[in-house]
Amino acid sequence: MFTQHQVQEFKEAFQMIDQDKDGFISKNDIRATFDALGRICTDAELESMIKEAPGPINFTMFLTIFGDRTQGTDEEEVILNAFAQYDEGNGLCNEDTLKHALVTWGEKFSTQECDTILAEAPTDGKGNIDIKKFAQILTKGEDEEGAGA
């Protein structure tokens, strides 16, 4: 389901979240992780996250949860169609225009979230994002996208 590289990345993430290093992710581990990121979560939000797993969240369960979630990732074509409305020609969209849309409409992103996401976007050096390459990165990951080049 995952490449060896992806499993290693998940392992690193699991170890970072497992604050008490007991091999299981608990509500307190998740709370501490979010606190470290500067986001305060309610008990209801934390309970909801914990309840996504049918049992204790060890590394195997962690991979299973993310495996189920990645199966729901939008296909590249869906993402390309979403970005098409921002296409200013030749498959490029203006980064500032896209950022404005992401922080203004729909499920709004914070400015910091936008900056994090758009830092991964392939640009032409003039403030324009290559829509096709960005969609590939979002659906397949940067390593796999770069491997074909």
MARDO-451943 format. One record per residue: residue number from 1; residue in one letter; z, x, y of N, C-alpha, C, O, CB in turn. Coordinates in steps of 0.2 Angstrom, whole numbers, plus 2048, in hexadecimal, padded with zeros to 3 digits. Atoms other than C-alpha are relative to their C-alpha. Glycine has a CB too. Example, Ala and Ser with C-alpha at 12.3 -4.5 7.8 and 13.67 -1.06 7.14 Angstrom:
# residues 2
1 a 800 804 7FA 827 83E 7EA 800 804 806 803 809 805 806 7FB 800 .
2 s 7FF 7FC 7FA 824 844 7FB 803 7FC 805 804 7FF 80B 7F9 802 802 .
This chain:
# residues 149
1 m 800 804 7FA 800 800 800 800 804 806 7FC 803 80B 806 7FB 800 .
2 f 800 7FC 7FA 804 80E 80C 7FE 807 7FE 7FF 809 7F8 808 800 803 .
3 t 802 7F9 802 7FE 820 80D 806 804 800 80C 802 802 7FB 803 806 .
4 q 7FA 7FC 800 80A 82E 80A 803 802 807 809 802 808 7FE 807 7FC .
5 h 7FE 7FF 7F9 80A 832 81D 804 7FA 802 809 7FB 806 7FA 802 804 .
6 q 7FC 806 7FD 80F 820 821 807 7FF 7FD 80B 7FE 800 7FB 7FA 7FE .
7 v 7F9 801 803 81D 820 814 805 805 803 80A 803 804 7FF 801 7F8 .
8 q 7FB 7FB 7FD 824 830 81C 802 7FD 807 808 7FE 809 7FC 807 800 .
9 e 7FE 802 7F9 823 828 82D 805 7FA 7FF 80A 7FA 803 7FA 7FD 804 .
10 f 7FB 806 801 82C 818 826 807 803 7FE 80C 801 800 7FD 7FC 7FB .
11 k 7FA 7FD 802 839 824 81E 804 802 806 80A 802 807 7FF 805 7FB .
12 e 7FD 7FE 7FA 83C 82C 82F 803 7FB 804 809 7FB 807 7FB 804 804 .
13 a 7FD 806 7FD 83E 81B 837 806 7FD 7FD 80B 7FC 801 7FA 7FB 801 .
14 f 7FB 803 804 849 815 82A 807 804 801 80C 802 803 7FF 800 7F8 .
15 q 7FA 7FC 7FF 855 824 82C 802 800 807 808 801 808 7FE 807 7FE .
16 m 7FE 801 7F9 855 822 83F 804 7FA 801 809 7F9 804 7FA 800 804 .
17 i 7FD 806 800 85A 810 83D 806 7FF 7FC 80B 7FC 7FF 7FB 7FA 7FE .
18 d 7FA 800 804 867 813 830 805 804 803 806 80A 801 7FE 802 7F8 .
19 q 7FB 7FC 7FC 874 818 83C 806 803 7FD 808 809 7FE 802 7FC 806 .
20 d 7FA 7FE 804 882 819 830 7FF 804 7FA 803 807 7F6 805 7FA 7FE .
21 k 802 7FB 806 878 823 823 802 7FE 7F9 804 802 7F5 801 807 802 .
22 d 7FE 802 806 87D 818 815 7FA 7FE 7FB 7FC 7FB 7F5 805 7FA 800 .
23 g 806 801 804 86B 815 80E 7FE 7F8 801 7FA 7F6 7FD 802 801 7F9 .
24 f 802 807 7FF 86B 803 814 800 7FE 808 804 801 80C 805 7FB 7FD .
25 i 800 802 7F9 866 7FB 825 804 7F9 801 803 7F4 7FE 7F9 7FF 803 .
26 s 7FB 806 7FF 874 7EF 82B 7FF 7FD 807 7FB 800 80B 807 802 7FF .
27 k 801 803 7FA 875 7E4 83A 803 805 805 800 805 80B 804 7F9 801 .
28 n 7FD 7FC 7FB 880 7F1 843 7FB 806 801 7FB 809 806 807 803 7FD .
29 d 806 7FA 7FF 872 7FF 83F 7FB 7FD 805 7F9 801 809 7FD 801 7F9 .
30 i 806 802 7FC 865 7F4 847 803 7FF 808 7FF 801 80C 7FE 7F9 7FE .
31 r 7FD 800 7F9 871 7F0 856 800 807 803 7FE 807 809 807 7FD 800 .
32 a 800 7F9 7FD 874 803 859 7F9 802 802 7F9 806 807 804 804 7FB .
33 t 806 7FE 7FE 862 806 858 7FD 7FD 806 7FA 801 80A 7FB 7FF 7FA .
34 f 803 804 7FA 85D 7F9 865 804 802 806 801 803 80B 801 7F9 7FF .
35 d 7FC 7FD 7FA 86C 7FF 870 7FD 806 802 7FD 808 808 807 800 7FE .
36 a 803 7F9 7FE 865 811 86F 7F9 7FF 804 7F8 803 808 7FF 804 7FA .
37 l 807 801 7FD 854 80A 875 801 7FC 806 7FC 7FB 80A 7FB 7FC 7FB .
38 g 7FF 804 7FA 85C 800 883 7FF 7F9 800 7FE 7F6 805 7FC 803 806 .
39 r 802 807 801 859 7EF 87C 807 7FD 7FD 809 7FF 7F7 7FA 7FF 7FC .
40 i 7FA 803 802 868 7E4 87A 7FE 7FA 7FB 7FA 7F6 7FE 805 7FD 805 .
41 c 802 805 804 866 7D8 86B 806 7FB 7FF 80C 7FD 7FE 7FE 802 7F9 .
42 t 7FB 805 801 870 7C8 868 802 800 7F8 7FE 802 7F4 7FE 7F9 802 .
43 d 7FE 800 807 879 7C5 857 7FB 7FC 7FD 7F9 7FD 7F7 807 7FD 7FF .
44 a 805 804 803 86C 7B7 854 7FA 804 7FE 7F7 803 7F9 7FF 7FA 804 .
45 e 806 7FC 801 85E 7C3 856 801 805 7FA 7FC 806 7F6 7FE 804 806 .
46 l 7FF 7FB 805 866 7D0 84B 800 7FD 7F9 7FE 7FF 7F4 807 804 801 .
47 e 800 804 807 86A 7C3 83D 7F9 7FE 7FE 7F8 7FF 7F8 804 7FA 801 .
48 s 807 802 802 858 7BD 83E 7FC 806 7FD 7F9 805 7F8 7FC 7FE 806 .
49 m 803 7FA 803 852 7CF 83B 802 802 7F9 7FF 803 7F4 801 806 804 .
50 i 7FD 7FE 807 85E 7D2 82C 7FE 7FB 7FB 7FD 7FC 7F5 808 800 801 .
51 k 802 805 805 859 7C1 824 7F9 800 7FE 7F7 7FD 7FA 801 7F9 804 .
52 e 807 7FF 802 847 7C7 823 7FF 803 7F9 7FA 802 7F6 7FC 804 805 .
53 a 800 7FC 807 84C 7D1 814 804 7FB 7FB 809 7F8 7FD 803 807 800 .
54 p 7FD 804 805 850 7C7 804 807 803 7FD 80A 800 7F9 7FC 7FF 7FA .
55 g 7FA 7FD 803 85E 7D4 800 802 806 805 7FF 806 80B 7FF 802 7F9 .
56 p 7FE 7FA 7FC 866 7E4 807 7FA 804 802 7F5 805 7FD 805 804 7FC .
57 i 806 7FD 7FE 85A 7EE 811 801 808 7FE 803 80C 803 7FF 7FF 807 .
58 n 801 7F9 801 858 7FF 808 7F9 802 802 7F5 7FE 804 802 801 7F8 .
59 f 806 7FD 7FE 849 80A 80A 7FA 7FC 7FD 7F5 7FB 800 7FF 807 7FE .
60 t 805 804 803 83F 800 7FD 7FF 7FA 803 7F9 7F7 804 802 800 7F8 .
61 m 800 806 7FD 843 7F0 805 7FC 800 807 7F8 7FC 809 806 7FC 801 .
62 f 803 7FF 7FA 83E 7F7 816 7F9 801 800 7F5 7FE 804 803 807 803 .
63 l 807 800 801 82D 7FC 810 7FD 7FA 7FE 7F7 7F8 800 7FE 805 7FA .
64 t 802 807 802 82B 7EB 808 7FF 7FC 806 7FA 7F8 807 804 7FD 7FB .
65 i 801 804 7FA 82E 7E2 818 7FB 802 804 7F7 7FE 807 807 801 804 .
66 f 806 7FE 7FC 822 7ED 822 7FA 7FF 7FC 7F4 7FE 800 801 807 802 .
67 g 806 801 804 815 7EC 814 7FE 7F8 801 7F8 7F7 802 801 801 7F9 .
68 d 802 807 7FF 816 7D9 816 7FE 7FF 807 7F9 7FB 808 806 7FB 7FE .
69 r 802 801 7F8 815 7DA 829 7F9 803 801 7F5 800 805 805 803 804 .
70 t 806 7FD 7FE 806 7E6 829 7FA 7FC 7FC 7F5 7FC 7FF 800 807 7FD .
71 q 805 804 803 7FD 7DA 81D 7FD 7FB 805 7F8 7F8 805 802 7FD 7FA .
72 g 802 805 7FB 7FD 7CE 82C 7FD 803 807 7FC 7FF 80B 806 7FC 802 .
73 t 803 7FD 7FA 7F6 7DB 839 7F9 7FD 801 7F5 7FC 7FC 800 808 7FF .
74 d 806 803 7FE 7E7 7D4 842 7FA 805 7FE 7FB 80B 7FE 7FF 7FF 807 .
75 e 806 7FC 801 7D6 7DA 83C 7FD 803 806 7FE 800 80B 7FB 7FC 7FC .
76 e 803 7FD 7FA 7CD 7E6 847 7FB 7FB 804 7FB 7FC 80A 7FC 806 7FD .
77 e 805 804 7FC 7C0 7D9 84B 804 7FB 805 802 7F9 80A 7FC 7FC 7FB .
78 v 7FC 805 7FB 7CE 7CD 852 802 804 806 802 801 80B 806 7FD 7FB .
79 i 7FE 7FC 7FA 7D4 7DB 85D 7FB 801 805 7FB 801 80B 804 806 7FE .
80 l 806 7FF 7FC 7C3 7DF 863 7FE 7FA 804 7FC 7FA 80A 7FA 802 7FB .
81 n 801 806 7FD 7C0 7CD 867 805 7FE 806 803 7FC 80B 800 7FA 7FB .
82 a 7FB 801 7FB 7D0 7CC 871 7FF 805 806 800 803 80C 807 801 7FD .
83 f 801 7FB 7FA 7CC 7DC 87B 7F9 7FE 803 7F8 801 809 800 807 7FD .
84 a 807 801 7FD 7BA 7D6 87E 800 7FD 807 7FC 7FE 80B 7FC 7FB 7FB .
85 q 800 803 7F9 7BF 7CB 88D 802 805 805 801 804 80B 806 7FB 800 .
86 y 7FF 7FB 7FB 7C4 7DB 895 7FB 806 800 7FB 80B 804 807 804 7FF .
87 d 806 7FB 800 7B4 7E5 891 7FC 800 806 7FA 7FB 808 7FC 7FE 7FA .
88 e 803 800 7F9 7AD 7EB 8A1 7F9 803 7FF 7F6 806 803 804 805 805 .
89 g 807 7FE 801 79D 7F1 898 801 807 7FC 806 80A 7FD 7FC 802 806 .
90 n 800 7FA 804 799 7FE 88B 807 801 7FB 808 807 7F9 7FF 807 804 .
91 g 7FA 800 804 7A9 7FA 881 806 803 803 80B 805 7FF 7FE 804 7FA .
92 l 7FA 7FD 7FD 7B5 800 88E 804 7FA 804 801 7F5 806 7FE 805 805 .
93 c 7FC 805 7FC 7C3 7F6 897 805 805 804 807 80A 802 804 7FB 7FC .
94 n 7FC 7FC 7FB 7CD 7FC 8A6 807 7FF 7FE 80A 7FA 7FC 7FF 7FD 807 .
95 e 7F9 800 802 7DF 801 8A1 804 7FC 804 809 7F9 802 802 808 800 .
96 d 7FB 804 7FC 7E7 7FA 8B0 7FF 7F8 800 804 7F5 800 7FE 802 808 .
97 t 802 807 801 7DE 7E9 8AE 804 7FE 7F9 807 7F8 7F9 7F9 7FF 7FF .
98 l 7FD 801 807 7E4 7E9 89B 808 800 801 80B 7FB 7FE 7FE 804 7FB .
99 k 7F8 800 7FF 7F6 7EE 8A0 802 7FA 804 807 7F7 802 802 806 804 .
100 h 7FE 806 7FC 7F7 7E0 8AD 800 7FA 7FC 804 7F6 7FC 7FB 7FF 806 .
101 a 801 806 805 7F1 7D3 8A0 806 800 7FB 809 7FB 7FA 7FA 800 7FD .
102 l 7FB 800 805 7FE 7D9 894 807 7FF 802 80B 7FC 7FF 800 807 7FC .
103 v 7F9 802 7FD 80D 7D8 8A0 800 7F9 803 805 7F7 805 802 806 804 .
104 t 800 806 7FC 807 7C8 8A8 7FF 7FA 7FB 803 7F5 7FD 7FA 800 804 .
105 w 801 806 804 801 7BC 89A 802 800 7F9 803 805 7F6 7F8 7FE 801 .
106 g 7FE 801 807 805 7B5 889 807 803 7FE 80C 802 802 7FB 804 7FC .
107 e 7FA 7FC 802 813 7BF 880 800 806 804 7FD 80B 802 801 801 7F8 .
108 k 800 7FB 7FC 816 7CA 88E 804 807 7FE 809 806 7FB 804 7FE 807 .
109 f 7FD 7F9 801 819 7DD 88C 804 802 806 802 800 80B 7FB 805 7FD .
110 s 7FD 7FC 7FA 825 7E7 897 7FB 805 802 7F7 807 7FE 807 802 7FE .
111 t 804 7FB 7FE 81D 7F4 8A1 801 806 7FC 7FC 80A 7FA 802 802 808 .
112 q 7FE 7FB 804 826 801 896 7FC 7FF 7F9 7F9 804 7F7 807 801 7FF .
113 e 804 801 806 81E 7F9 886 7F9 801 801 7F6 804 7FD 802 7F9 7FE .
114 c 807 7FF 7FF 80D 7F9 88E 7FF 807 801 7FA 80A 7FE 7FE 7FC 807 .
115 d 801 7F9 7FF 80F 80B 893 800 804 7F9 7FB 808 7F8 805 803 805 .
116 t 800 7FD 807 813 810 881 7FA 7FE 7FC 7F7 803 7F9 807 7FD 7FC .
117 i 806 802 803 805 806 87A 7FA 803 802 7F6 806 7FF 7FF 7F8 800 .
118 l 806 7FD 7FD 7F8 80C 886 800 807 800 7FA 80A 801 7FF 7FD 807 .
119 a 800 7F9 801 7FD 81E 884 7FC 802 7FA 7FA 808 7FA 808 803 7FF .
120 e 804 7FE 806 7F5 81D 873 7F8 7FE 801 7F4 800 7FC 803 7FC 7FA .
121 a 807 803 7FF 7E5 815 87A 7FB 806 802 7FD 80A 806 800 7FB 805 .
122 p 805 7FA 7FE 7D5 821 87A 7FD 7FE 806 7FA 7F8 807 7FB 800 7FA .
123 t 803 801 7F9 7CF 822 88C 7FA 805 801 7FA 80A 7FE 805 800 805 .
124 d 806 7FC 7FE 7C0 829 894 802 805 806 7FD 808 809 7FA 7FC 802 .
125 g 7FE 7FB 7FB 7CA 833 8A1 7FF 7FC 807 801 7FF 80C 7FC 806 800 .
126 k 801 803 7F9 7C6 826 8AF 803 7F9 800 802 7F5 804 7F8 7FF 801 .
127 g 7FC 806 800 7D2 819 8AA 7FE 7FA 7FC 800 7F4 7FD 801 7FD 807 .
128 n 803 806 804 7C8 80F 89E 801 802 7F8 801 808 7F6 7F8 800 801 .
129 i 7FF 800 807 7CC 80C 88C 7FA 7FE 7FB 7F7 7FA 7FD 806 7FB 7FE .
130 d 805 801 805 7C0 80D 87D 803 7FB 7FC 807 7FC 7F7 7FE 807 7FC .
131 i 7FD 806 803 7C3 7FC 876 7FF 801 7F8 804 7FF 7F5 7FC 7FA 802 .
132 k 801 800 807 7BB 7FF 865 805 806 7FC 808 804 7F7 7F9 802 7FE .
133 k 7FC 7FA 803 7C5 810 862 808 7FD 800 80B 7FF 7FC 800 806 804 .
134 f 7F9 803 800 7D5 807 868 802 7FB 7FB 807 7FB 7F8 801 7FD 807 .
135 a 7FF 805 805 7D3 7F9 85C 801 803 7F9 805 801 7F5 7FA 7FB 800 .
136 q 7FF 7FD 806 7D1 805 84E 807 804 7FF 80A 803 7FA 7FA 806 800 .
137 i 7F9 7FD 800 7E1 80E 853 805 7FB 7FE 80A 7FC 7FA 801 804 807 .
138 l 7FB 805 801 7EA 7FE 853 800 7FD 7F9 805 7FB 7F7 7FF 7FA 805 .
139 t 800 803 807 7E4 7F8 842 801 805 7FB 803 804 7F5 7FA 7FC 800 .
140 k 800 7FB 805 7E2 808 839 805 806 801 806 80A 7FC 7F9 803 7FF .
141 g 7FC 7FA 7FE 7ED 815 842 7FB 806 802 7F6 806 801 804 802 7FA .
142 e 804 7FB 7FC 7E8 824 84C 7FD 805 7FB 7F8 808 7FB 804 804 805 .
143 d 802 7FB 804 7E7 830 83D 7FA 7FE 7FC 7F5 802 7FC 806 801 7FA .
144 e 806 802 804 7DB 826 833 7FA 7FF 805 7F4 800 803 801 7F9 7FD .
145 e 806 801 7FB 7D0 822 843 7FE 807 801 7F7 808 802 803 7FC 806 .
146 g 802 7F9 7FE 7D0 835 847 7FC 803 7FA 7F8 808 7FB 805 804 802 .
147 a 803 7FD 806 7CB 839 835 7F9 7FF 7FF 7F5 804 7FD 804 7FE 7FA .
148 g 807 802 801 7BA 831 836 7FC 804 806 7F6 804 805 7FF 7F9 801 .
149 a 804 7FD 7FB 7B5 83B 846 7FE 807 7FF 7FB 80A 803 805 7FF 807 .
